[in-house]
Amino acid sequence: MTNQNRSPADLRNMFGANLRQLSRQYPSISELSRQLGVNRTQFNRYLSGESFPRPDVLDRICRFFDVDARILLEPADTLSTAGKVLNGPFLADFLGHGVQKLTEEFFPSGFYRFTRRSFINEDKFVIGLVYVFRAADVTYIKGFEAREAMLSQGLPASPDAREFRGYVSSHEDGVAFVIARRKAMTYSFNYLARVASLENNFWSGYVARTVRENGAGERVTRMVYEHLGRDTGTVLAAARSAGFADEADLLPFHRRLLNTEHPFL
């Protein structure tokens, strides 16, 4: 049967099935009905495919679940919902779970200084600055690759080419990032866990880049993040130190956490 030939009963059944799936994330149908402003008995009829909402009620339901009117025609798993991917219906309980659970207390917003060994020159280290922020219940991260690193690989060094962005997800005992440069076909995976420190503002872990093994350069290395907050003076000072650095130039606690004398395992 084609979409054009669907009967009213087919549409009601599709809507009911989609509404049941969208409602699973709410423990109480009564509370969900109340939030939607729909009578509980009537809402049950929608769920069972016995009835279909008026246009204004359908609009209210679509806005509440952040979907569009295709829930009449297509399974909810196939719908793209207002830019949501990881925390959309299909992946919400899988990859999206950590995105939704990441709190400000667990991994605060603001600027972070990071240090890691260079992927392309094992005698050098990279010091950088990133900004972490929240928008629509998702935690994002953005920053810029070191200019020297881009030039050494024969890549453009303009701000647009150097910029990277990603999202942050909570992990069992830390956080994980997925980061990429603009329109790049490769990305990096980052894992960090909080480290005991005086101000409780250090994280350590590793970063892995998605490139083939080629015998030149590392693909995985240790990494340290230091939360700087939003203090202008501290952030500007950190920005001035960004770029390539020798091991002797690293901050002592960063060098200690990187454990530079031992290979990453």
Contacts in CASP RR format, 6 or more apart in sequence:
PFRMAT RR
TARGET T0000
AUTHOR 0000-0000-0000
METHOD contacts of the structure
MODEL  1
MTNQNRSPADLRNMFGANLRQLSRQYPSISELSRQLGVNRTQFNRYLSGE
SFPRPDVLDRICRFFDVDARILLEPADTLSTAGKVLNGPFLADFLGHGVQ
KLTEEFFPSGFYRFTRRSFINEDKFVIGLVYVFRAADVTYIKGFEAREAM
LSQGLPASPDAREFRGYVSSHEDGVAFVIARRKAMTYSFNYLARVASLEN
NFWSGYVARTVRENGAGERVTRMVYEHLGRDTGTVLAAARSAGFADEADL
LPFHRRLLNTEHPFL
1 10 0 8 1.000
3 73 0 8 1.000
6 14 0 8 1.000
6 73 0 8 1.000
8 52 0 8 1.000
11 52 0 8 1.000
11 72 0 8 1.000
11 73 0 8 1.000
12 49 0 8 1.000
12 50 0 8 1.000
12 51 0 8 1.000
12 52 0 8 1.000
13 49 0 8 1.000
14 71 0 8 1.000
14 72 0 8 1.000
14 73 0 8 1.000
14 74 0 8 1.000
14 75 0 8 1.000
15 46 0 8 1.000
15 49 0 8 1.000
15 52 0 8 1.000
15 71 0 8 1.000
15 72 0 8 1.000
16 46 0 8 1.000
16 47 0 8 1.000
16 48 0 8 1.000
16 49 0 8 1.000
17 75 0 8 1.000
17 76 0 8 1.000
18 71 0 8 1.000
18 75 0 8 1.000
18 76 0 8 1.000
19 46 0 8 1.000
19 47 0 8 1.000
19 61 0 8 1.000
19 71 0 8 1.000
20 47 0 8 1.000
21 76 0 8 1.000
21 77 0 8 1.000
21 89 0 8 1.000
22 65 0 8 1.000
22 67 0 8 1.000
22 71 0 8 1.000
22 76 0 8 1.000
22 89 0 8 1.000
23 29 0 8 1.000
23 32 0 8 1.000
23 47 0 8 1.000
25 92 0 8 1.000
26 32 0 8 1.000
29 40 0 8 1.000
29 43 0 8 1.000
29 44 0 8 1.000
29 47 0 8 1.000
30 40 0 8 1.000
32 43 0 8 1.000
33 39 0 8 1.000
33 40 0 8 1.000
33 43 0 8 1.000
35 64 0 8 1.000
36 43 0 8 1.000
36 60 0 8 1.000
36 61 0 8 1.000
36 64 0 8 1.000
37 60 0 8 1.000
38 46 0 8 1.000
38 53 0 8 1.000
38 57 0 8 1.000
38 60 0 8 1.000
38 61 0 8 1.000
42 51 0 8 1.000
45 51 0 8 1.000
46 52 0 8 1.000
46 53 0 8 1.000
52 58 0 8 1.000
53 61 0 8 1.000
58 69 0 8 1.000
62 68 0 8 1.000
62 69 0 8 1.000
62 71 0 8 1.000
65 81 0 8 1.000
66 81 0 8 1.000
66 82 0 8 1.000
66 84 0 8 1.000
67 76 0 8 1.000
67 79 0 8 1.000
67 81 0 8 1.000
67 82 0 8 1.000
67 89 0 8 1.000
68 79 0 8 1.000
68 81 0 8 1.000
70 79 0 8 1.000
71 79 0 8 1.000
76 89 0 8 1.000
77 89 0 8 1.000
77 90 0 8 1.000
78 90 0 8 1.000
79 89 0 8 1.000
81 88 0 8 1.000
81 89 0 8 1.000
85 91 0 8 1.000
86 92 0 8 1.000
86 95 0 8 1.000
86 96 0 8 1.000
86 99 0 8 1.000
86 138 0 8 1.000
86 167 0 8 1.000
86 169 0 8 1.000
87 96 0 8 1.000
87 99 0 8 1.000
87 100 0 8 1.000
87 137 0 8 1.000
87 138 0 8 1.000
88 96 0 8 1.000
92 100 0 8 1.000
95 169 0 8 1.000
96 169 0 8 1.000
98 169 0 8 1.000
98 170 0 8 1.000
98 171 0 8 1.000
99 137 0 8 1.000
99 138 0 8 1.000
99 139 0 8 1.000
99 167 0 8 1.000
99 168 0 8 1.000
99 169 0 8 1.000
99 170 0 8 1.000
100 137 0 8 1.000
101 170 0 8 1.000
102 139 0 8 1.000
102 168 0 8 1.000
102 169 0 8 1.000
102 170 0 8 1.000
102 175 0 8 1.000
103 170 0 8 1.000
104 134 0 8 1.000
106 170 0 8 1.000
106 174 0 8 1.000
106 175 0 8 1.000
107 132 0 8 1.000
107 139 0 8 1.000
107 168 0 8 1.000
107 170 0 8 1.000
107 174 0 8 1.000
107 175 0 8 1.000
108 132 0 8 1.000
108 227 0 8 1.000
108 229 0 8 1.000
109 132 0 8 1.000
109 133 0 8 1.000
109 134 0 8 1.000
109 139 0 8 1.000
110 131 0 8 1.000
110 132 0 8 1.000
110 133 0 8 1.000
110 227 0 8 1.000
110 228 0 8 1.000
110 229 0 8 1.000
110 230 0 8 1.000
111 129 0 8 1.000
111 130 0 8 1.000
111 131 0 8 1.000
111 132 0 8 1.000
111 227 0 8 1.000
111 228 0 8 1.000
111 229 0 8 1.000
111 230 0 8 1.000
111 234 0 8 1.000
111 235 0 8 1.000
111 238 0 8 1.000
112 129 0 8 1.000
112 130 0 8 1.000
112 131 0 8 1.000
112 132 0 8 1.000
112 225 0 8 1.000
112 226 0 8 1.000
112 227 0 8 1.000
112 228 0 8 1.000
113 127 0 8 1.000
113 128 0 8 1.000
113 129 0 8 1.000
113 225 0 8 1.000
113 226 0 8 1.000
113 228 0 8 1.000
113 238 0 8 1.000
113 241 0 8 1.000
114 126 0 8 1.000
114 127 0 8 1.000
114 128 0 8 1.000
114 129 0 8 1.000
114 130 0 8 1.000
114 223 0 8 1.000
114 224 0 8 1.000
114 225 0 8 1.000
114 226 0 8 1.000
115 125 0 8 1.000
115 126 0 8 1.000
115 127 0 8 1.000
115 128 0 8 1.000
115 223 0 8 1.000
115 224 0 8 1.000
115 250 0 8 1.000
115 251 0 8 1.000
115 254 0 8 1.000
115 258 0 8 1.000
116 125 0 8 1.000
116 126 0 8 1.000
116 207 0 8 1.000
116 221 0 8 1.000
116 222 0 8 1.000
116 223 0 8 1.000
116 224 0 8 1.000
116 258 0 8 1.000
117 124 0 8 1.000
117 125 0 8 1.000
117 126 0 8 1.000
117 218 0 8 1.000
117 221 0 8 1.000
117 222 0 8 1.000
117 258 0 8 1.000
117 260 0 8 1.000
118 124 0 8 1.000
118 125 0 8 1.000
118 126 0 8 1.000
118 149 0 8 1.000
118 244 0 8 1.000
119 209 0 8 1.000
119 217 0 8 1.000
119 218 0 8 1.000
119 219 0 8 1.000
119 221 0 8 1.000
120 149 0 8 1.000
120 152 0 8 1.000
120 153 0 8 1.000
120 216 0 8 1.000
120 217 0 8 1.000
121 152 0 8 1.000
121 244 0 8 1.000
122 217 0 8 1.000
122 218 0 8 1.000
123 246 0 8 1.000
124 244 0 8 1.000
124 245 0 8 1.000
124 246 0 8 1.000
125 244 0 8 1.000
125 245 0 8 1.000
125 246 0 8 1.000
125 247 0 8 1.000
125 249 0 8 1.000
125 250 0 8 1.000
125 258 0 8 1.000
126 146 0 8 1.000
126 149 0 8 1.000
126 243 0 8 1.000
126 244 0 8 1.000
126 245 0 8 1.000
127 146 0 8 1.000
127 238 0 8 1.000
127 241 0 8 1.000
127 242 0 8 1.000
127 243 0 8 1.000
127 244 0 8 1.000
127 245 0 8 1.000
127 250 0 8 1.000
128 143 0 8 1.000
128 146 0 8 1.000
128 238 0 8 1.000
128 242 0 8 1.000
128 243 0 8 1.000
129 143 0 8 1.000
129 144 0 8 1.000
129 235 0 8 1.000
129 238 0 8 1.000
129 239 0 8 1.000
129 242 0 8 1.000
130 141 0 8 1.000
130 142 0 8 1.000
130 143 0 8 1.000
130 225 0 8 1.000
131 141 0 8 1.000
131 142 0 8 1.000
131 143 0 8 1.000
132 139 0 8 1.000
132 140 0 8 1.000
132 141 0 8 1.000
132 168 0 8 1.000
133 139 0 8 1.000
133 140 0 8 1.000
134 140 0 8 1.000
138 167 0 8 1.000
139 167 0 8 1.000
139 168 0 8 1.000
139 169 0 8 1.000
140 165 0 8 1.000
140 166 0 8 1.000
140 167 0 8 1.000
140 168 0 8 1.000
141 165 0 8 1.000
141 166 0 8 1.000
141 167 0 8 1.000
141 168 0 8 1.000
141 177 0 8 1.000
141 179 0 8 1.000
142 163 0 8 1.000
142 164 0 8 1.000
142 165 0 8 1.000
142 166 0 8 1.000
143 163 0 8 1.000
143 164 0 8 1.000
143 165 0 8 1.000
144 159 0 8 1.000
144 162 0 8 1.000
144 163 0 8 1.000
144 164 0 8 1.000
145 162 0 8 1.000
145 163 0 8 1.000
145 164 0 8 1.000
145 181 0 8 1.000
146 162 0 8 1.000
146 242 0 8 1.000
146 243 0 8 1.000
146 244 0 8 1.000
147 157 0 8 1.000
147 162 0 8 1.000
147 243 0 8 1.000
148 243 0 8 1.000
148 244 0 8 1.000
149 243 0 8 1.000
149 244 0 8 1.000
150 156 0 8 1.000
150 157 0 8 1.000
150 161 0 8 1.000
150 162 0 8 1.000
151 157 0 8 1.000
155 161 0 8 1.000
160 182 0 8 1.000
161 181 0 8 1.000
161 182 0 8 1.000
162 181 0 8 1.000
163 181 0 8 1.000
163 182 0 8 1.000
164 179 0 8 1.000
164 180 0 8 1.000
164 181 0 8 1.000
164 182 0 8 1.000
165 179 0 8 1.000
165 180 0 8 1.000
165 182 0 8 1.000
166 177 0 8 1.000
166 178 0 8 1.000
166 179 0 8 1.000
166 180 0 8 1.000
167 177 0 8 1.000
167 178 0 8 1.000
168 175 0 8 1.000
168 176 0 8 1.000
168 177 0 8 1.000
169 175 0 8 1.000
169 176 0 8 1.000
169 177 0 8 1.000
169 178 0 8 1.000
170 176 0 8 1.000
171 191 0 8 1.000
171 193 0 8 1.000
173 193 0 8 1.000
174 191 0 8 1.000
174 192 0 8 1.000
174 193 0 8 1.000
174 194 0 8 1.000
174 203 0 8 1.000
175 191 0 8 1.000
175 192 0 8 1.000
175 193 0 8 1.000
175 203 0 8 1.000
176 189 0 8 1.000
176 190 0 8 1.000
176 191 0 8 1.000
176 192 0 8 1.000
177 188 0 8 1.000
177 189 0 8 1.000
177 190 0 8 1.000
177 192 0 8 1.000
178 187 0 8 1.000
178 188 0 8 1.000
178 189 0 8 1.000
178 190 0 8 1.000
179 187 0 8 1.000
179 188 0 8 1.000
179 190 0 8 1.000
180 186 0 8 1.000
180 187 0 8 1.000
180 188 0 8 1.000
186 209 0 8 1.000
186 210 0 8 1.000
186 211 0 8 1.000
187 209 0 8 1.000
187 210 0 8 1.000
188 207 0 8 1.000
188 208 0 8 1.000
188 209 0 8 1.000
188 210 0 8 1.000
189 207 0 8 1.000
189 208 0 8 1.000
189 210 0 8 1.000
190 205 0 8 1.000
190 206 0 8 1.000
190 207 0 8 1.000
190 208 0 8 1.000
190 223 0 8 1.000
191 205 0 8 1.000
191 206 0 8 1.000
191 207 0 8 1.000
192 203 0 8 1.000
192 204 0 8 1.000
192 205 0 8 1.000
192 223 0 8 1.000
192 225 0 8 1.000
193 203 0 8 1.000
193 204 0 8 1.000
193 205 0 8 1.000
194 200 0 8 1.000
194 202 0 8 1.000
194 203 0 8 1.000
195 202 0 8 1.000
195 203 0 8 1.000
195 204 0 8 1.000
195 257 0 8 1.000
197 253 0 8 1.000
201 226 0 8 1.000
201 227 0 8 1.000
201 228 0 8 1.000
202 224 0 8 1.000
202 225 0 8 1.000
202 226 0 8 1.000
202 227 0 8 1.000
202 253 0 8 1.000
202 257 0 8 1.000
203 224 0 8 1.000
203 225 0 8 1.000
203 226 0 8 1.000
203 227 0 8 1.000
204 222 0 8 1.000
204 223 0 8 1.000
204 224 0 8 1.000
204 225 0 8 1.000
204 257 0 8 1.000
204 258 0 8 1.000
205 222 0 8 1.000
205 223 0 8 1.000
205 224 0 8 1.000
206 220 0 8 1.000
206 221 0 8 1.000
206 222 0 8 1.000
206 223 0 8 1.000
206 264 0 8 1.000
207 220 0 8 1.000
207 221 0 8 1.000
207 223 0 8 1.000
208 219 0 8 1.000
208 220 0 8 1.000
209 219 0 8 1.000
209 220 0 8 1.000
211 219 0 8 1.000
213 219 0 8 1.000
218 264 0 8 1.000
220 264 0 8 1.000
221 264 0 8 1.000
222 257 0 8 1.000
222 258 0 8 1.000
222 259 0 8 1.000
222 264 0 8 1.000
223 258 0 8 1.000
224 254 0 8 1.000
224 257 0 8 1.000
224 258 0 8 1.000
226 251 0 8 1.000
226 254 0 8 1.000
228 234 0 8 1.000
228 235 0 8 1.000
228 238 0 8 1.000
229 235 0 8 1.000
247 255 0 8 1.000
247 260 0 8 1.000
250 258 0 8 1.000
END
